[in-house]
């Protein structure tokens, strides 16, 4: 989920990872607009399929999903969420994926460590910290982990109730606005204006 082929999202690494693994009967969906500002994403997608024609039908560029209910349905059907970003702020997509029960495989950017360690349902890739990423190490680790999931060696069947409760308690907006720190900050901001 994101701006496909943007510098930030590192779609090329994502595609390297999934194309290095026998996907068997798994399907890979990339949801988000194909970048046109930094590069021509449509040309890059077509070049990928020219290089890897056997992945046409297994890897799908879905385009932008503006309907939040459709996006939620896709996340609920998914099993694994792979984030290969070079950098992130506080990734809403990562939280949405975790809240949908997806097993997370992520570079060490933004809130990834917090989400994965807190929910206990995923893997933060080694040597993937923002600004210090070793793409070969990231690709090797991500491919091995994805292969283990596909082959049944790693359980990615979804979060437990306790893990889902952790995500809801800490990241649902209805709970965030009740947090005392948020209330103090918000009230101080109102007084300042």
PLY file of the C-alpha trace (Angstrom):
ply
format ascii 1.0
element vertex 193
property float x
property float y
property float z
element edge 192
property int vertex1
property int vertex2
end_header
0.00 0.00 0.00
1.49 3.31 -1.01
2.87 5.23 -3.91
4.13 2.38 -6.07
7.67 2.97 -7.45
8.28 6.07 -5.33
11.80 6.43 -3.95
10.44 6.16 -0.39
8.49 2.93 -0.84
11.34 1.05 -2.59
9.04 -1.04 -4.77
12.01 -2.38 -6.71
13.29 -4.13 -3.57
9.78 -5.44 -2.84
9.60 -6.94 -6.34
13.13 -8.40 -6.02
12.07 -10.13 -2.81
8.80 -11.62 -4.08
10.35 -12.67 -7.40
13.13 -14.55 -5.58
10.61 -16.77 -3.73
8.51 -19.61 -5.09
5.09 -18.09 -4.43
3.33 -21.40 -5.08
-0.40 -20.54 -4.99
0.10 -17.19 -3.24
-0.80 -13.91 -4.92
0.94 -10.57 -4.33
-1.09 -7.35 -4.46
0.40 -3.88 -4.63
-2.25 -1.27 -3.84
-1.59 2.36 -4.60
-1.11 4.74 -7.46
1.73 4.07 -9.89
4.08 7.02 -9.43
4.32 9.38 -12.35
6.23 12.28 -10.77
9.53 10.63 -9.85
9.33 8.01 -12.59
6.83 6.38 -14.88
5.44 3.64 -12.67
3.37 2.10 -15.45
6.51 1.62 -17.57
8.35 0.12 -14.60
5.48 -2.29 -13.92
5.46 -3.40 -17.54
9.27 -3.77 -17.53
8.95 -6.00 -14.45
6.54 -8.33 -16.26
8.76 -8.38 -19.36
11.64 -9.52 -17.17
9.49 -11.92 -15.09
6.62 -13.03 -17.36
5.91 -16.05 -15.12
4.77 -13.63 -12.37
2.02 -12.06 -14.43
-1.14 -13.16 -12.66
0.72 -13.80 -9.39
1.79 -10.17 -8.88
-0.91 -7.58 -9.42
-0.68 -3.80 -9.48
-4.16 -2.89 -8.21
-3.89 0.88 -8.61
-5.18 3.37 -6.09
-7.87 1.97 -3.79
-9.88 5.02 -2.73
-12.74 3.06 -1.16
-11.72 2.43 2.49
-14.12 -0.51 2.76
-12.56 -2.24 -0.25
-9.07 -1.60 1.12
-10.11 -3.00 4.51
-11.58 -6.08 2.81
-8.30 -6.62 0.95
-6.33 -6.33 4.18
-8.64 -8.75 5.97
-8.14 -11.30 3.19
-4.35 -10.83 3.16
-2.04 -12.90 5.34
1.26 -11.00 5.10
2.12 -7.32 4.79
5.62 -6.65 3.43
6.94 -3.10 3.91
10.22 -2.28 2.13
10.27 1.48 2.66
13.55 3.33 2.90
11.95 5.70 5.41
8.55 6.27 6.98
6.86 8.55 9.45
4.23 6.85 11.57
2.93 4.42 8.95
-0.85 4.27 8.95
-0.71 1.45 6.39
1.38 -0.63 8.80
-1.14 -0.08 11.59
-4.06 -0.91 9.28
-2.32 -4.11 8.19
-1.59 -5.12 11.79
-5.15 -4.29 12.86
-6.37 -6.55 10.05
-4.35 -9.45 11.47
-1.64 -9.44 8.83
1.76 -10.86 9.70
4.18 -7.94 9.28
7.59 -8.16 7.59
9.08 -4.67 7.62
12.19 -2.63 7.27
13.14 -0.88 10.53
11.48 2.43 9.74
8.94 4.66 11.45
6.83 2.72 13.93
7.66 -0.77 12.61
9.57 -1.94 15.68
6.84 -0.65 17.99
4.04 -2.31 16.00
5.80 -5.65 15.49
7.20 -5.98 19.02
4.00 -4.72 20.65
1.70 -6.98 18.68
4.19 -9.84 18.47
2.97 -10.69 15.00
5.79 -10.11 12.59
9.45 -9.59 11.88
11.56 -6.43 11.59
14.28 -7.03 9.04
17.89 -6.83 10.23
20.23 -4.16 8.85
17.21 -2.21 7.59
17.21 0.88 9.82
16.34 4.09 8.02
19.42 5.58 6.35
21.51 2.47 7.05
19.79 -0.15 4.90
21.83 -2.93 3.37
19.48 -3.93 0.54
21.19 -7.27 -0.08
20.83 -8.25 3.59
17.24 -7.00 3.65
16.38 -8.96 0.50
17.99 -12.14 1.83
16.26 -11.94 5.21
12.86 -10.95 3.80
12.94 -13.68 1.14
13.92 -16.32 3.71
11.15 -15.22 6.06
8.54 -15.08 3.29
9.66 -18.51 2.04
9.25 -19.90 5.58
5.71 -18.53 5.78
4.72 -19.91 2.37
6.25 -23.31 3.19
4.49 -23.43 6.59
7.59 -23.09 8.79
6.48 -19.74 10.22
2.93 -19.35 11.48
1.34 -16.28 9.89
-2.25 -17.31 10.59
-3.13 -14.04 12.27
-3.02 -12.22 15.54
-4.27 -13.50 18.83
-6.96 -11.59 20.70
-4.28 -10.09 22.96
-2.31 -8.84 19.94
-5.42 -7.32 18.37
-6.26 -5.68 21.69
-2.74 -4.18 21.83
-3.18 -2.62 18.38
-6.66 -1.29 19.18
-5.69 0.03 22.62
-2.62 1.86 21.36
-3.53 2.96 17.83
-7.30 3.33 17.44
-8.06 7.04 17.14
-10.90 6.71 19.64
-8.37 5.57 22.23
-5.64 8.02 21.25
-7.85 11.03 21.88
-8.64 9.70 25.37
-4.92 9.52 26.21
-3.95 12.04 28.87
-0.82 13.17 26.96
-2.92 13.87 23.87
-5.52 15.75 25.90
-2.88 17.90 27.63
-1.18 18.66 24.30
-4.45 19.40 22.52
-5.72 21.68 25.29
-2.38 23.53 25.44
-2.52 24.03 21.67
-6.05 25.47 21.90
-4.99 27.89 24.65
-2.00 29.02 22.58
-4.27 29.99 19.70
0 1
1 2
2 3
3 4
4 5
5 6
6 7
7 8
8 9
9 10
10 11
11 12
12 13
13 14
14 15
15 16
16 17
17 18
18 19
19 20
20 21
21 22
22 23
23 24
24 25
25 26
26 27
27 28
28 29
29 30
30 31
31 32
32 33
33 34
34 35
35 36
36 37
37 38
38 39
39 40
40 41
41 42
42 43
43 44
44 45
45 46
46 47
47 48
48 49
49 50
50 51
51 52
52 53
53 54
54 55
55 56
56 57
57 58
58 59
59 60
60 61
61 62
62 63
63 64
64 65
65 66
66 67
67 68
68 69
69 70
70 71
71 72
72 73
73 74
74 75
75 76
76 77
77 78
78 79
79 80
80 81
81 82
82 83
83 84
84 85
85 86
86 87
87 88
88 89
89 90
90 91
91 92
92 93
93 94
94 95
95 96
96 97
97 98
98 99
99 100
100 101
101 102
102 103
103 104
104 105
105 106
106 107
107 108
108 109
109 110
110 111
111 112
112 113
113 114
114 115
115 116
116 117
117 118
118 119
119 120
120 121
121 122
122 123
123 124
124 125
125 126
126 127
127 128
128 129
129 130
130 131
131 132
132 133
133 134
134 135
135 136
136 137
137 138
138 139
139 140
140 141
141 142
142 143
143 144
144 145
145 146
146 147
147 148
148 149
149 150
150 151
151 152
152 153
153 154
154 155
155 156
156 157
157 158
158 159
159 160
160 161
161 162
162 163
163 164
164 165
165 166
166 167
167 168
168 169
169 170
170 171
171 172
172 173
173 174
174 175
175 176
176 177
177 178
178 179
179 180
180 181
181 182
182 183
183 184
184 185
185 186
186 187
187 188
188 189
189 190
190 191
191 192
